C-alpha cells in the first residue's frame, strides 16, 4: 500500500499539472508580449521557463504523488509495475489521469485570467500534420526512456533536473515542440495564445502520444527488462520511512 493517502496524491497531481500548464501558457503569453516580432526568441523564453518550472514542480510534488503530471507516465508506471505489484494500481491510474486532465484545463484558465484574457479562449492554432505527430512519438518515447532508466538505475533523485532539461531540449529538437503529454495537450486547447492547440488537433496529438507510449514501453522492456521493479520510484523515489 502506498504510504500517502490517495486524496493527497490526487491533489498533488492536480496542482502539479495545473501549475505546469500555467507555466507553459503564461510564459508563452509573456514571451509574445516581450518579443512580439521574434518567434525564435519567443520559443526560447517559453522553453526555458517551462524547463525550470517542471524541475521545481517535480521537487515540490514528487514526494507526495511521484510528480507524474502526465497520463502517459502514469500508464507506463501501471503497466510496467503490474506484475511485480509496484507502481500504480488500475484505480490509482484512473484517478491520476482524471486529476491530471482537470488540472491541465484549470492551468490554462488560470494563465488566461492572470493575463487579463477570457477564462476560456479555445485555440485556433492548427497542429494537424504527420511530421508533428512523428515529433510527438519521438518526444513521448524519449521521455519515458529517460524517466524509467533513471528509476531503474537508482538515479531518481536527479529526475527533476534531467526531466526538465529533456523537455526544454525537446522543445527545439522535435517538430511539435514536445507536448508529450495528453493532459497538457487537452489543457492547451483552452487558450488561444502562443502555446495553444486547436481542439480539432488534439486527437491526433493524443494518438501520437499513445503511440509514443507503446514505443517507449517496448524499448524499456528490451533495454531494462526489470524496469517494473522500480515503478514505485517514478518520477521521484518514495521512502515509506519518510511518509508525508
N, C-alpha and C positions, 0 to 999 in steps of 0.2 A: 504493500500500500504506500502510496506517495505520502511523504511526511507533511505536506502542505494541503490544507483544506481545498476542496475543488472550487468553491466560490472565489477564494483568493487567487487561485491560478487563473481562473477565467477573467477576473477583474484585471489582473496584470496583463493578460493577453489583449484585452480590450483597450486598456490605457496605453500599452506599448505600441500597438498597431495604430491607434488614433494619433499618438504623438509622432510616429514615423511619417504618416501621411501628412500631418500638419507641417512637418519639416520639409517634406518633398514639395508640397504645393506652395507653402508660404515662401520658401526660398526661391521657387520659380517665379512667383509674383514679384518678389523683391528684385530679382535679377532683371526682369524685363523693365522694371521701373528705373533701376540704376544704369542699365546698359541697353537702352531701347533699340540701338542700331547695330548691335553686335551679338549675333546668335551664338557664336562660339564662346564668347565671354559669358553669356547667359548660362550656357550648359556647364561651363567650368564652375561658376558660382553655385549653381544648383547641385552639381555632383559633389563638390567639396562639403557643402552644408549637409547634404544627405549622409555622406560617409561618416562625418563626425557625429551627427545626431544618432545614427544607427549604433555606432560603438558605445555611445553614452547610454542609450536606452537598453542595450544588452546588459551592460553593467548594472543598471538600475533594477530591471525586472527579471534578469536571469535567475537570481537565487530563489525567486518565487515560483515562476512558471517554466523556466528554461528559455524564455525570451524567443519563442519561435516566430511570432508575428507573421506567420506565413503558412497557409494551408498545405503547401507542398512539403515544407519541412515537417509539419506535424504528421502528414500522411506517411511520409517516408519513415518517421520515427515509429509510428504504429506498425507499419508493415515489416520493417526490419526487426523490431523487437518482439513481435507476437509469439515466435517460437520459444524464445528464452524468457518470456514474461517480463520483459523490461520495456521501458518507454511507455507510451500512451496506450490506454485501453480503447476499445471502439467507442465507448461512451465519452471518454475524455476527448477523443478525436472530434466527435460531433460537436461537443461544447467548444473546443478550441476554434474550429472553423467558423462557428456562428459568432463567437466573440471577436475573432479577427475581422470578419467581414463587417460586422456592425461598427467596430472600432475604426475601420478604414473609411467608412462613409462619414462617421462623426468627425474624423480628422479633416476631411475635405470641407465639411460645413464650418468647422472652427476656423480653418485658414481663410475661407471666404469672408467670414464675419470679421476676422482681425484686420483684413484689408478693405473693409467697408464695401464688400460686394454682397449681392443677394446670397442668402444661406445656401441655396442650391442653384447652380448655373450649369446645366448639362453641357458637356464639352462638345464642340464642333470639330475637334481635331481628328481627322481620319487617319487611322493607323492600320489599314487593311491592305496587306501585301505579303506575298510569300517570303521575301527576304527578311521582313520584320519578324515573321513567325519563326523563321530559322534562327534569327538572333535570340528570340525568347527561349528556344530549345537549348541553345548553347549556354545562355546565361543561367538558366534554371538547373541544368545538369551540372554545370561547374560549381554553382553554389552548394548543391547537395554533396558533391565530392569533397569540397573544402570542409564543410561542417562535420560530416561524419568521419572524414580522415583525421581531423583534429581530435574528435572524441575517441576514436579507436586507438589513437597513438598516445592518449593521455595528455594531450595538449589543449584541452577545452578551455583552460584559463586564458589562452591568447585569442579566443574566438572573437571577443569584442573588436579588437584591432584588426584581426585578419578578415572578418566578415565585412566590416566597414570598408577596409581597403579594397576588397574584391568588388563590392558593389560600386564604389567610387570609380574603380578602373573600368568596370563593365559598362558604365555609362558611355565610355569612349570606344571600347573595342567591339561593341555589339551594335548592329544596325537599329535595334529597337530601343536603345538607351537603357536596357536591362530593367524591365519591370520585375520579372522573375518571381511574381507573387500574385496569385489570383485575387486575394482580398484587396491588395493595394490597387490592382487593375480596376476592380469594381469601384473602389473609393474614388479613384482619379477620374471616373466618368462624371462625377458630381461637381466638377469645377471647370469652367470654360476659361482656363488660364494656360500658362506655359506647360504645365505638367499634365494637362488633361488628355483624355482619350474619349472619342465619341462612343456612346453606348453601343452603336452598331459594330464597333471594332472590338468590343470586349470579348465576345465569344471566341473569336479567332485567337486572341492572345491567350485566353484561358486554356483552350485546347492545346496550343503550342506549349504552354507551361506544364500541362499534364503529360504531354509527350516528353518534355524535358525531365519530368519526374521519373517516367519509365526508363529513359536512357540512363539517368543518373543512378537509379537503384540498380539497374543491370550492371553498370560499371563498378559500383560499390561491391556488389556480390562477387564480381570477378576479381577485383583488386584486394578487397578486405572481407573475406568470407565470414569473419566473426564480427562484422560491424554491428549486428544486432545486440551483441552483449554490452555495447557501450551506449545503448539508446537512452539510458537514464541520464547521460551526461550531455545531451544535445538540448540547447546550444551551450549552456553553461552548466558545468557539473554540479550535482546536488550532493550535499553532505548531510545525511539524516541526523548526525550528531549535532548539527547546527540548524535544526528546523526553525523556520521563520514564521 
